[in-house]
Amino acid sequence: MDKDTNTDSIILASASPRRKEILSSLGVQFSILVADTDESCDIREPFAFAEELARRKGQAAYALTDKKDSVILSADTIVVCDGEILGKPKSRDDAIRMIKKLSGKTHSVITGVGVTVNGITTTNHSETFVRVDDIPQIEIERYVDSGDPMDKAGAYGIQGAFSRWISGIDGCYFGVVGLPTNCLANLFYEVTGKELTQFNV
């Protein structure tokens, strides 16, 4: 991709404040564009599932933007426990069910990332294993009632109050938060031939 970097721009196709914060921390200049995306998916293989949703988000943003020369970054995070893909909880009861499922076990957090250039989305993913202590029922309900888990895959945020029950992780911390910086930067370089942190400097 050989272009005048003065005209290059990066779009983050996500409303997540956590992804915005992570990308900002890299010193990347970007705008945000969120398009409605169908997140229902028949794919059962977790890596392919996460990458497909990241691809859809990138494609939806590309269709919506009038800046067709922009590079669009997209991501989707899922939690996998005992073979079940856990997205965002649909209700209080669903959030309680998810956390009870995670309690006392090691689960996988997979974040699919996408880089869209000229309408073509290239994807990859990161996987992190997270160990969770046994959580008393009353603490599960208290956490759910705080409202924190309702917009998060697997019904928890590693960077918040839930961290009290996380005994360890194996893999990329930022992938659990929602934007694996190493995976994204490597994919960005693969697609554009440029470093993410230097793209529009």
Residue frames as a rotation matrix with the C-alpha (Angstrom) as fourth column:
MET 1
0.586 0.811 0.000 0.00
0.811 -0.586 0.000 0.00
0.000 0.000 -1.000 0.00
ASP 2
-0.529 -0.848 -0.039 1.92
0.836 -0.528 0.150 3.04
-0.148 0.047 0.988 -1.24
LYS 3
0.464 0.747 0.477 0.20
0.744 -0.620 0.247 6.30
0.480 0.240 -0.844 -0.48
ASP 4
-0.386 -0.463 0.798 0.99
-0.044 -0.854 -0.518 9.81
0.921 -0.235 0.309 0.70
THR 5
-0.500 0.165 -0.850 0.78
0.799 0.467 -0.379 9.47
0.335 -0.869 -0.365 4.46
ASN 6
-0.980 0.177 -0.093 -0.63
-0.128 -0.910 -0.394 12.98
-0.154 -0.374 0.915 4.74
THR 7
-0.336 0.910 -0.244 -3.89
-0.837 -0.170 0.520 11.69
0.432 0.379 0.818 3.32
ASP 8
-0.529 0.104 -0.842 -3.91
0.189 0.982 0.003 8.42
0.827 -0.158 -0.539 5.22
SER 9
-0.250 0.455 0.855 -6.42
-0.916 -0.397 -0.057 8.00
0.313 -0.797 0.516 7.99
ILE 10
-0.900 -0.031 -0.434 -7.33
0.107 0.951 -0.291 5.23
0.422 -0.308 -0.852 10.40
ILE 11
-0.057 0.940 0.337 -10.88
-0.798 -0.246 0.551 4.40
0.601 -0.237 0.764 11.43
LEU 12
-0.979 -0.115 0.168 -11.71
-0.198 0.726 -0.659 2.31
-0.046 -0.678 -0.733 14.48
ALA 13
-0.323 0.903 -0.284 -14.94
-0.416 0.134 0.899 0.42
0.850 0.409 0.332 13.82
SER 14
-0.312 0.190 -0.931 -15.90
0.747 0.654 -0.117 0.06
0.586 -0.732 -0.346 17.47
ALA 15
0.395 0.515 0.761 -17.91
-0.171 -0.773 0.611 1.88
0.903 -0.371 -0.217 20.11
SER 16
0.627 -0.160 -0.763 -15.93
0.693 0.561 0.452 0.21
0.356 -0.812 0.462 22.90
PRO 17
0.878 -0.337 0.340 -14.32
-0.426 -0.875 0.230 2.76
0.220 -0.346 -0.912 25.22
ARG 18
0.587 -0.690 0.424 -11.75
-0.075 0.475 0.877 0.14
-0.806 -0.546 0.227 26.12
ARG 19
0.337 -0.458 0.822 -10.62
0.909 0.385 -0.158 -0.35
-0.244 0.801 0.547 22.51
LYS 20
0.776 -0.018 0.630 -10.51
0.249 -0.909 -0.333 3.42
0.579 0.416 -0.701 22.03
GLU 21
0.852 -0.452 0.265 -8.34
-0.468 -0.430 0.772 3.78
-0.235 -0.782 -0.578 25.12
ILE 22
0.432 -0.714 0.552 -5.93
0.376 0.698 0.609 1.03
-0.820 -0.056 0.570 24.06
LEU 23
0.394 -0.261 0.881 -5.51
0.907 -0.046 -0.419 2.41
0.150 0.964 0.218 20.53
SER 24
0.873 -0.046 0.485 -5.04
-0.065 -0.998 0.021 5.94
0.483 -0.050 -0.874 21.89
SER 25
0.795 -0.580 0.179 -2.35
-0.199 0.030 0.980 4.68
-0.573 -0.814 -0.091 24.27
LEU 26
0.289 -0.688 0.666 -0.29
0.824 0.532 0.193 3.64
-0.487 0.493 0.721 21.23
GLY 27
-0.371 -0.399 -0.839 -0.26
0.045 -0.910 0.412 7.23
-0.928 0.115 0.355 20.01
VAL 28
-0.718 0.173 0.675 -2.37
0.692 0.288 0.662 6.38
-0.080 0.942 -0.326 16.97
GLN 29
-0.706 0.537 -0.461 -4.52
-0.476 -0.842 -0.253 9.12
-0.524 0.040 0.851 15.45
PHE 30
-0.883 0.455 0.115 -7.91
0.434 0.697 0.571 7.77
0.179 0.554 -0.813 14.43
SER 31
-0.525 0.831 0.185 -11.60
-0.832 -0.547 0.094 8.46
0.180 -0.104 0.978 14.09
ILE 32
-0.805 0.332 0.491 -14.46
-0.005 0.824 -0.566 6.23
-0.593 -0.458 -0.662 15.19
LEU 33
-0.398 0.734 -0.551 -17.19
-0.890 -0.161 0.427 4.89
0.225 0.660 0.717 12.95
VAL 34
-0.793 0.207 0.573 -19.67
-0.152 0.844 -0.515 2.34
-0.590 -0.495 -0.637 14.19
ALA 35
-0.466 0.656 -0.593 -22.05
-0.791 -0.008 0.612 0.59
0.397 0.755 0.522 11.81
ASP 36
0.339 0.667 0.664 -24.82
-0.831 0.543 -0.121 -1.83
-0.441 -0.511 0.738 12.72
THR 37
-0.536 -0.592 -0.602 -23.54
-0.769 0.637 0.058 -5.38
0.349 0.494 -0.796 12.34
ASP 38
0.654 0.718 -0.238 -25.37
-0.594 0.682 0.427 -8.69
0.469 -0.138 0.872 12.40
GLU 39
-0.321 -0.823 0.468 -23.65
-0.940 0.215 -0.266 -10.63
0.118 -0.525 -0.843 15.20
SER 40
0.583 0.488 0.650 -25.67
-0.498 0.846 -0.189 -13.81
-0.642 -0.213 0.736 14.74
CYS 41
-0.086 -0.742 -0.665 -23.33
-0.985 0.165 -0.057 -16.44
0.152 0.650 -0.745 13.37
ASP 42
0.880 0.466 -0.094 -23.64
-0.461 0.885 0.070 -20.14
0.116 -0.018 0.993 12.60
ILE 43
0.124 -0.916 -0.382 -19.89
-0.295 0.334 -0.895 -20.70
0.947 0.224 -0.228 12.81
ARG 44
0.962 0.260 -0.079 -19.06
-0.027 0.381 0.924 -22.91
0.270 -0.887 0.374 15.80
GLU 45
0.236 -0.948 -0.216 -15.25
0.903 0.296 -0.311 -22.88
0.358 -0.122 0.926 15.58
PRO 46
0.589 0.165 -0.791 -14.26
0.654 -0.672 0.347 -20.10
-0.474 -0.722 -0.504 18.03
PHE 47
-0.441 -0.820 -0.365 -11.31
0.381 -0.539 0.751 -18.61
-0.812 0.192 0.550 16.11
ALA 48
-0.775 0.213 0.595 -13.30
0.588 -0.102 0.802 -18.45
0.232 0.972 -0.046 12.87
PHE 49
0.293 0.935 -0.199 -16.30
0.936 -0.238 0.260 -17.06
0.196 -0.262 -0.945 14.78
ALA 50
0.339 -0.215 -0.916 -14.33
0.508 -0.777 0.371 -14.15
-0.792 -0.591 -0.154 16.28
GLU 51
-0.738 -0.672 -0.070 -12.58
0.271 -0.389 0.880 -13.38
-0.618 0.630 0.469 13.00
GLU 52
-0.471 0.641 0.606 -15.87
0.820 0.066 0.568 -13.45
0.324 0.765 -0.557 11.07
LEU 53
0.577 0.716 -0.392 -17.48
0.811 -0.560 0.171 -10.90
-0.097 -0.417 -0.904 13.40
ALA 54
-0.038 -0.673 -0.739 -14.38
0.271 -0.718 0.641 -8.69
-0.962 -0.176 0.209 13.17
ARG 55
-0.844 -0.248 0.476 -14.60
0.496 -0.024 0.868 -8.97
-0.203 0.969 0.143 9.37
ARG 56
0.017 0.947 0.321 -18.29
0.954 -0.112 0.279 -8.00
0.301 0.302 -0.905 9.38
LYS 57
0.544 0.160 -0.824 -17.58
0.582 -0.779 0.233 -4.93
-0.605 -0.606 -0.517 11.50
GLY 58
-0.475 -0.804 -0.359 -14.83
0.184 -0.490 0.852 -3.81
-0.861 0.338 0.381 9.15
GLN 59
-0.752 0.252 0.609 -17.00
0.651 0.136 0.747 -4.37
0.105 0.958 -0.267 6.09
ALA 60
0.323 0.937 -0.133 -19.94
0.945 -0.311 0.101 -2.52
0.053 -0.158 -0.986 7.63
ALA 61
0.308 -0.290 -0.906 -17.76
0.324 -0.863 0.387 0.47
-0.894 -0.413 -0.171 8.46
TYR 62
-0.775 -0.623 0.104 -16.24
0.274 -0.184 0.944 0.48
-0.569 0.760 0.313 4.96
ALA 63
-0.373 0.725 0.579 -19.71
0.890 0.104 0.444 0.50
0.262 0.681 -0.684 3.42
LEU 64
0.569 0.690 -0.448 -20.69
0.810 -0.566 0.157 3.47
-0.145 -0.452 -0.880 5.59
THR 65
0.063 -0.627 -0.776 -17.63
0.368 -0.709 0.602 5.69
-0.928 -0.323 0.186 5.32
ASP 66
0.985 0.167 0.036 -17.02
0.102 -0.406 -0.908 8.17
-0.137 0.898 -0.417 2.53
LYS 67
0.329 -0.941 -0.074 -13.27
-0.906 -0.337 0.257 7.95
-0.266 -0.018 -0.964 3.21
LYS 68
0.978 0.195 -0.068 -12.64
-0.207 0.919 -0.337 4.90
-0.003 0.344 0.939 1.08
ASP 69
0.324 -0.929 -0.176 -8.85
-0.144 0.135 -0.980 5.35
0.935 0.343 -0.090 1.28
SER 70
0.211 -0.196 0.958 -8.89
-0.962 -0.214 0.169 4.91
0.172 -0.957 -0.233 5.06
VAL 71
-0.610 -0.353 -0.710 -7.59
-0.127 0.927 -0.352 1.87
0.782 -0.125 -0.610 6.89
ILE 72
0.297 0.832 0.468 -10.34
-0.751 -0.099 0.653 0.41
0.589 -0.546 0.596 9.07
LEU 73
-0.833 -0.543 -0.107 -9.55
-0.312 0.621 -0.719 -1.48
0.456 -0.565 -0.687 12.27
SER 74
0.268 0.956 0.117 -12.15
-0.760 0.135 0.636 -3.81
0.592 -0.259 0.763 13.75
ALA 75
-0.842 -0.536 -0.063 -12.30
-0.368 0.656 -0.660 -6.37
0.395 -0.532 -0.749 16.54
ASP 76
0.377 0.924 0.061 -14.60
-0.658 0.221 0.720 -8.79
0.652 -0.312 0.692 18.28
THR 77
-0.699 -0.635 0.328 -14.03
-0.651 0.377 -0.658 -10.59
0.295 -0.674 -0.678 21.57
ILE 78
0.475 0.805 -0.355 -15.57
-0.485 0.576 0.658 -13.84
0.734 -0.141 0.664 22.72
VAL 79
-0.305 -0.471 0.828 -15.10
-0.934 0.319 -0.162 -16.05
-0.188 -0.822 -0.537 25.75
VAL 80
0.178 0.308 -0.935 -15.02
-0.516 0.838 0.178 -19.84
0.838 0.450 0.308 25.41
CYS 81
-0.495 -0.269 0.826 -15.65
-0.860 0.285 -0.422 -22.10
-0.122 -0.920 -0.372 28.40
ASP 82
-0.411 0.281 0.867 -16.34
-0.097 0.932 -0.348 -25.83
-0.907 -0.227 -0.356 28.25
GLY 83
-0.738 0.005 0.675 -16.79
0.623 0.390 0.679 -25.51
-0.259 0.921 -0.291 24.50
GLU 84
0.369 0.926 0.078 -19.49
0.912 -0.344 -0.221 -22.82
-0.178 0.153 -0.972 24.74
ILE 85
-0.591 -0.480 0.648 -18.98
0.627 -0.779 -0.006 -19.46
0.508 0.402 0.762 23.05
LEU 86
0.156 0.595 -0.789 -20.00
0.921 -0.377 -0.102 -16.68
-0.358 -0.710 -0.606 25.43
GLY 87
-0.291 -0.162 0.943 -20.74
0.594 -0.803 0.045 -13.27
0.750 0.573 0.330 23.98
LYS 88
-0.840 0.087 0.536 -22.34
-0.389 -0.784 -0.483 -10.37
0.379 -0.614 0.692 25.80
PRO 89
-0.818 0.570 -0.079 -25.04
0.476 0.594 -0.649 -11.39
-0.323 -0.568 -0.757 28.28
LYS 90
-0.582 0.688 0.432 -28.61
0.333 -0.283 0.899 -10.84
0.742 0.668 -0.064 27.15
SER 91
0.523 0.780 0.343 -30.03
-0.138 -0.320 0.937 -10.37
0.841 -0.538 -0.060 30.65
ARG 92
0.135 -0.412 0.901 -29.18
-0.978 -0.202 0.054 -10.38
0.160 -0.888 -0.431 34.36
ASP 93
0.704 0.202 0.681 -29.90
-0.410 0.898 0.157 -14.11
-0.580 -0.390 0.715 34.57
ASP 94
0.918 -0.396 0.023 -27.71
0.220 0.462 -0.859 -14.76
0.329 0.794 0.512 31.54
ALA 95
0.249 -0.854 0.457 -24.84
-0.569 -0.511 -0.644 -12.81
0.783 -0.100 -0.613 33.12
ILE 96
0.255 -0.091 0.963 -25.17
-0.919 0.288 0.270 -14.80
-0.302 -0.953 -0.010 36.35
ARG 97
0.934 0.136 0.330 -25.20
-0.040 0.959 -0.282 -18.05
-0.355 0.250 0.901 34.36
MET 98
0.709 -0.706 0.006 -22.05
0.005 -0.004 -1.000 -17.08
0.706 0.709 0.000 32.49
ILE 99
0.047 -0.739 0.672 -20.09
-0.839 -0.395 -0.375 -16.11
0.543 -0.546 -0.638 35.59
LYS 100
0.488 0.175 0.855 -21.15
-0.690 0.677 0.255 -19.27
-0.534 -0.715 0.451 37.41
LYS 101
0.990 -0.125 0.063 -19.85
0.136 0.747 -0.650 -21.21
0.034 0.652 0.757 34.41
LEU 102
0.418 -0.883 0.212 -16.49
-0.178 -0.308 -0.935 -19.42
0.891 0.353 -0.286 34.59
SER 103
0.512 -0.163 0.844 -16.15
-0.846 -0.264 0.462 -19.77
0.147 -0.951 -0.273 38.37
GLY 104
0.420 -0.419 0.805 -13.34
-0.468 0.660 0.588 -22.08
-0.778 -0.623 0.082 39.45
LYS 105
0.641 -0.127 0.757 -12.16
0.593 0.708 -0.383 -22.80
-0.487 0.694 0.530 35.89
THR 106
-0.514 -0.739 -0.435 -9.72
0.044 -0.529 0.848 -21.75
-0.856 0.417 0.305 33.22
HIS 107
0.581 0.727 0.367 -11.35
0.479 0.059 -0.876 -20.33
-0.658 0.684 -0.314 30.10
SER 108
-0.456 -0.703 0.546 -10.21
0.845 -0.150 0.514 -18.90
-0.279 0.695 0.662 26.79
VAL 109
0.417 0.506 -0.755 -10.63
0.124 -0.855 -0.504 -15.33
-0.900 0.117 -0.419 25.58
ILE 110
-0.314 -0.447 0.838 -10.36
0.878 0.200 0.435 -14.93
-0.362 0.872 0.330 21.82
THR 111
0.276 0.361 -0.891 -10.27
-0.051 -0.920 -0.389 -11.57
-0.960 0.153 -0.235 20.09
GLY 112
0.160 -0.147 0.976 -10.56
0.957 0.266 -0.117 -11.48
-0.242 0.953 0.183 16.32
VAL 113
-0.025 -0.209 -0.978 -9.04
0.025 -0.978 0.209 -8.41
-0.999 -0.019 0.030 14.67
GLY 114
0.418 0.218 0.882 -9.53
0.861 0.216 -0.461 -7.06
-0.291 0.952 -0.097 11.18
VAL 115
-0.385 -0.496 -0.778 -7.71
0.030 -0.849 0.527 -4.57
-0.922 0.179 0.342 8.95
THR 116
0.426 0.660 0.619 -9.75
0.717 0.172 -0.676 -3.35
-0.552 0.732 -0.400 5.99
VAL 117
-0.435 -0.571 -0.696 -8.08
-0.145 -0.719 0.680 -1.70
-0.889 0.397 0.230 2.99
ASN 118
-0.734 0.179 -0.655 -9.90
-0.679 -0.222 0.700 -0.92
-0.020 0.959 0.284 -0.26
GLY 119
0.209 0.974 -0.085 -12.89
-0.959 0.221 0.176 -2.95
0.190 0.044 0.981 0.87
ILE 120
0.304 -0.188 -0.934 -10.90
-0.050 0.976 -0.213 -6.10
0.951 0.112 0.287 1.64
THR 121
0.559 -0.039 0.828 -10.70
-0.817 -0.192 0.543 -7.23
0.137 -0.981 -0.140 5.27
THR 122
-0.069 -0.661 -0.747 -7.80
-0.117 0.749 -0.652 -9.37
0.991 0.043 -0.129 6.45
THR 123
0.693 0.463 0.552 -8.24
-0.592 -0.071 0.803 -11.01
0.411 -0.883 0.225 9.85
ASN 124
-0.409 -0.706 -0.578 -6.30
-0.014 0.639 -0.769 -12.72
0.912 -0.307 -0.272 12.60
HIS 125
0.714 0.692 0.105 -6.88
-0.138 -0.008 0.990 -13.48
0.686 -0.722 0.090 16.27
SER 126
-0.537 -0.787 0.303 -5.28
-0.560 0.064 -0.826 -13.72
0.631 -0.613 -0.475 19.68
GLU 127
0.490 0.659 -0.571 -6.07
0.071 0.622 0.779 -16.24
0.869 -0.423 0.258 22.40
THR 128
-0.515 -0.586 0.626 -5.51
-0.601 -0.274 -0.750 -15.81
0.611 -0.763 -0.211 26.13
PHE 129
-0.041 0.456 -0.889 -6.22
0.475 0.792 0.384 -18.29
0.879 -0.407 -0.249 28.91
VAL 130
-0.315 0.064 0.947 -7.70
-0.637 -0.753 -0.161 -16.85
0.703 -0.654 0.278 32.10
ARG 131
-0.544 0.082 -0.835 -7.93
0.525 0.810 -0.263 -18.64
0.654 -0.581 -0.484 35.45
VAL 132
-0.117 0.633 0.766 -10.82
-0.542 -0.686 0.485 -17.72
0.832 -0.359 0.423 37.73
ASP 133
-0.966 -0.179 0.185 -11.18
-0.243 0.397 -0.885 -18.56
0.085 -0.900 -0.427 41.43
ASP 134
-0.404 0.873 -0.274 -14.35
0.847 0.470 0.248 -19.99
0.345 -0.131 -0.929 42.88
ILE 135
-0.852 0.184 0.490 -16.80
-0.218 -0.976 -0.012 -17.10
0.476 -0.117 0.871 43.28
PRO 136
-0.783 0.613 -0.105 -19.54
0.375 0.331 -0.866 -17.20
-0.496 -0.718 -0.489 45.94
GLN 137
-0.233 0.801 0.551 -23.08
0.949 0.065 0.307 -16.88
0.210 0.595 -0.776 44.58
ILE 138
0.590 0.511 -0.625 -23.71
0.681 -0.730 0.047 -13.69
-0.433 -0.454 -0.779 46.56
GLU 139
-0.181 -0.750 -0.636 -20.61
0.053 -0.653 0.755 -12.09
-0.982 0.103 0.158 45.04
ILE 140
-0.768 0.001 0.641 -21.68
0.626 0.213 0.750 -13.11
-0.136 0.977 -0.164 41.55
GLU 141
0.223 0.954 0.203 -25.04
0.960 -0.250 0.122 -11.43
0.167 0.167 -0.972 42.03
ARG 142
0.484 -0.102 -0.869 -23.45
0.403 -0.856 0.325 -8.34
-0.777 -0.507 -0.373 43.55
TYR 143
-0.605 -0.784 -0.140 -21.08
0.172 -0.300 0.938 -8.01
-0.777 0.544 0.316 40.62
VAL 144
-0.571 0.465 0.676 -23.84
0.807 0.169 0.566 -8.48
0.149 0.869 -0.472 38.05
ASP 145
0.480 0.845 -0.236 -26.02
0.876 -0.476 0.077 -5.92
-0.048 -0.244 -0.969 39.81
SER 146
-0.094 -0.591 -0.801 -23.20
0.353 -0.772 0.529 -3.38
-0.931 -0.233 0.282 39.51
GLY 147
0.821 0.495 -0.283 -23.96
-0.111 -0.348 -0.931 -3.31
-0.560 0.796 -0.231 35.78
ASP 148
0.027 -0.935 -0.352 -20.32
-0.710 -0.266 0.652 -3.80
-0.703 0.233 -0.672 34.83
PRO 149
-0.586 -0.424 0.691 -20.68
0.042 0.835 0.549 -7.14
-0.810 0.350 -0.471 33.00
MET 150
0.295 0.924 0.243 -23.59
0.213 0.185 -0.960 -6.31
-0.931 0.335 -0.142 30.72
ASP 151
0.852 0.002 -0.523 -21.58
-0.471 -0.431 -0.769 -4.91
-0.227 0.902 -0.367 27.78
LYS 152
-0.120 -0.992 -0.023 -18.73
-0.971 0.112 0.211 -7.41
-0.207 0.048 -0.977 27.98
ALA 153
0.218 0.096 -0.971 -18.11
-0.538 0.842 -0.038 -10.81
0.814 0.531 0.235 26.44
GLY 154
-0.321 -0.314 -0.893 -18.33
0.401 0.810 -0.429 -13.51
0.858 -0.496 -0.134 29.07
ALA 155
0.662 0.744 0.089 -20.02
0.299 -0.371 0.879 -11.05
0.687 -0.555 -0.469 31.44
TYR 156
0.681 -0.428 -0.594 -16.86
0.563 -0.213 0.799 -9.67
-0.468 -0.878 0.095 33.00
GLY 157
0.809 -0.526 0.264 -14.13
-0.184 -0.652 -0.736 -7.08
0.558 0.547 -0.624 32.57
ILE 158
0.405 -0.723 -0.560 -10.61
0.783 0.590 -0.195 -8.10
0.472 -0.360 0.805 33.52
GLN 159
-0.522 -0.702 0.484 -9.62
0.417 -0.705 -0.573 -4.52
0.744 -0.097 0.661 34.29
GLY 160
-0.039 0.619 0.784 -12.40
-0.553 -0.667 0.499 -3.87
0.832 -0.414 0.369 36.82
ALA 161
0.101 0.169 0.980 -13.78
-0.992 0.095 0.086 -5.32
-0.078 -0.981 0.178 40.04
PHE 162
0.938 0.313 -0.150 -13.82
-0.333 0.933 -0.137 -8.82
0.097 0.179 0.979 38.56
SER 163
0.212 -0.946 -0.246 -10.01
-0.412 0.142 -0.900 -8.85
0.886 0.292 -0.360 38.65
ARG 164
-0.017 -0.162 0.987 -10.30
-1.000 0.019 -0.014 -9.77
-0.017 -0.987 -0.163 42.33
TRP 165
0.576 0.347 0.740 -11.17
-0.415 0.904 -0.100 -13.35
-0.704 -0.250 0.665 41.24
ILE 166
0.892 -0.316 -0.324 -8.65
-0.222 0.321 -0.921 -13.74
0.395 0.893 0.216 38.44
SER 167
0.777 -0.590 0.219 -5.72
-0.024 0.320 0.947 -15.80
-0.629 -0.741 0.235 39.64
GLY 168
-0.311 -0.950 -0.028 -3.68
-0.003 -0.029 1.000 -15.64
-0.950 0.311 0.006 36.45
ILE 169
0.805 0.488 -0.337 -3.57
-0.342 -0.082 -0.936 -15.24
-0.485 0.869 0.100 32.68
ASP 170
-0.201 -0.823 0.531 -1.53
0.322 0.457 0.829 -16.88
-0.925 0.337 0.173 29.95
GLY 171
-0.020 0.189 0.982 -1.37
0.998 -0.050 0.030 -14.76
0.055 0.981 -0.188 26.82
CYS 172
-0.715 -0.262 0.648 -2.13
0.403 -0.912 0.076 -11.18
0.571 0.316 0.758 25.85
TYR 173
-0.606 0.471 -0.641 -3.77
0.583 -0.285 -0.761 -9.07
-0.541 -0.835 -0.102 28.55
PHE 174
-0.671 0.319 -0.669 -4.93
-0.471 -0.881 0.052 -6.51
-0.573 0.350 0.741 25.98
GLY 175
-0.813 0.401 -0.422 -6.64
-0.179 0.517 0.837 -9.28
0.554 0.756 -0.349 24.04
VAL 176
-0.527 0.633 -0.567 -8.81
0.845 0.464 -0.267 -9.92
0.094 -0.620 -0.779 27.08
VAL 177
-0.510 0.310 -0.802 -9.61
0.192 -0.868 -0.458 -6.22
-0.838 -0.388 0.383 27.37
GLY 178
0.510 0.847 0.152 -10.63
0.271 0.010 -0.963 -6.22
-0.817 0.532 -0.225 23.71
LEU 179
0.950 -0.233 -0.210 -7.77
-0.287 -0.373 -0.882 -5.12
0.127 0.898 -0.421 21.43
PRO 180
0.646 -0.749 0.146 -4.60
0.516 0.570 0.640 -7.27
-0.562 -0.338 0.755 21.30
THR 181
0.696 -0.320 -0.643 -2.01
-0.440 -0.897 -0.031 -4.67
-0.567 0.304 -0.766 20.35
ASN 182
-0.382 -0.910 0.160 0.72
-0.434 0.330 0.838 -7.06
-0.816 0.251 -0.521 19.23
CYS 183
-0.307 0.374 0.875 -1.62
0.670 0.738 -0.081 -9.10
-0.676 0.561 -0.478 17.04
LEU 184
0.746 0.660 -0.086 -3.20
0.439 -0.585 -0.682 -5.96
-0.500 0.471 -0.727 15.57
ALA 185
0.434 -0.649 -0.624 0.13
-0.580 -0.732 0.357 -4.24
-0.689 0.207 -0.694 14.87
ASN 186
-0.580 -0.664 0.473 1.54
-0.102 0.635 0.766 -7.32
-0.808 0.395 -0.436 13.15
LEU 187
-0.001 0.676 0.737 -1.58
0.843 0.397 -0.364 -7.69
-0.538 0.620 -0.570 11.00
PHE 188
0.800 0.279 -0.531 -1.52
0.065 -0.920 -0.386 -3.98
-0.597 0.274 -0.754 10.18
TYR 189
-0.060 -0.915 -0.398 2.07
-0.631 -0.274 0.726 -4.25
-0.774 0.295 -0.561 8.98
GLU 190
-0.557 -0.095 0.825 1.25
0.363 0.865 0.346 -7.37
-0.746 0.492 -0.448 6.97
VAL 191
0.328 0.824 0.463 -1.59
0.838 -0.027 -0.546 -5.57
-0.437 0.567 -0.699 5.17
THR 192
0.974 0.178 -0.142 -0.19
0.123 -0.936 -0.331 -2.04
-0.192 0.305 -0.933 4.77
GLY 193
0.357 -0.919 0.166 3.57
0.734 0.167 -0.658 -2.50
0.577 0.357 0.734 4.92
LYS 194
-0.178 -0.355 0.918 3.69
-0.233 -0.891 -0.390 0.20
0.956 -0.283 0.076 7.59
GLU 195
-0.816 -0.128 -0.564 3.95
0.507 0.312 -0.804 0.31
0.279 -0.941 -0.190 11.36
LEU 196
0.185 0.980 -0.077 0.65
0.861 -0.124 0.494 1.09
0.474 -0.157 -0.866 13.05
THR 197
0.422 -0.026 -0.906 2.24
0.742 -0.565 0.362 3.60
-0.521 -0.825 -0.219 15.43
GLN 198
-0.532 -0.693 -0.486 3.95
0.218 -0.667 0.712 5.48
-0.818 0.273 0.506 12.57
PHE 199
-0.235 0.453 0.860 1.21
0.932 0.356 0.067 5.29
-0.276 0.818 -0.506 9.95
ASN 200
0.488 0.514 0.706 -0.09
0.704 -0.709 0.029 8.85
0.516 0.483 -0.708 10.09
VAL 201
0.331 -0.485 -0.809 2.76
0.674 -0.478 0.562 10.61
-0.660 -0.732 0.169 11.87
